Amino acid sequence: MIVRSKAPFRVSFGGGGTDMAPYCIEYGGCVISTTIDRHVYVTIEPRDDKKIRIFSLNYNQELVFNIGDKDYSTDFEIFKGIVNVLEINDGFNITTYSELPAGSGMGGSSSLSVALIGAFNVYYNFGLSEHDIAQKAYDIERIELEQKGGYQDQFATAYGGFNFIEFTNFVKVTPIKKTDEIVNELQYRLILCYVGGSHFSSDIQDEVLKGYEIEKKSYMEAMQGLKDVAHSMRNIVESNDIGRLNEFGELLHKGWLAKKSLSSKISNKEIENFYLTSRKFGVLGGKLLGAGGGGHLLLFSEPNKKHRVIQELEKIGGKIVNFHFNPKGLEVWEIN
């Protein structure tokens, strides 16, 4: 039996960063996000030996390792972690394909983790729920592999859709109550622009966590600001009042300022040039998706200025990514 799966990328609007331990365990965190119609695909096919062969279609790269290999210092370490934690004892060919580049800032590594765990879940009939799969992905990335980061990516991609996600010692995913009209208008007003460069989220997360340990007052103020933004965004969307959407754009800007205060590595001159250019031509607010340092800018434009903003961003090297909100999370199917 061959099993194929796909898990979507996510776009986080507000609250990103408050989903990181130990902050969220002690004080609670929250994020408002949605998944989009870009995916990571995984295919697993059994072998007749005890080897795992990984092949990335995007990079034309291959790695073969033995069951039980715990050397996580090499590329493709996420595959080793998943195979070890799930106690996979059979050989597999695993093929991956991503519709967005690595370092996009939209949770691609967690989409990969969720897609692979989901494929094994169906192959072995483990009986894991979306919540179980997301938690396994988190445990593998953060505990087994000791990668820095938060909780939001795994749960956003596993569940899919437009959600308000709360983080304490338990993760609660609540679908946003919304009308098609307000979602369509929000979709129309948003611009997704790839600004280049991959980020090293672990390095940035390290610096953010130092702020938690050393400069607790300013850190706590920024985190509270990010949570307030997430709650306000939820209220605007659930009000179903299209006239309030400009406030949503302004909140994106407020959240971006709070996030930048957490680390000097989150933004840089190139990112600021793209952002300030967009603001000059009609963007009310926006943010860099992910930990920072590169990837995609999410921008909220005045409706009659969207085309001009896109033109100006492309002039300075930005690549516009056409996308749509996607209500579905992890999907898995068999190929007989």
Order of alpha helices (4+ residues) and beta strands (2+ residues): beta-alpha-beta-beta-beta-alpha-beta-alpha-alpha-alpha-beta-beta-alpha-beta-alpha-alpha-alpha-alpha-beta-beta-alpha-beta-beta
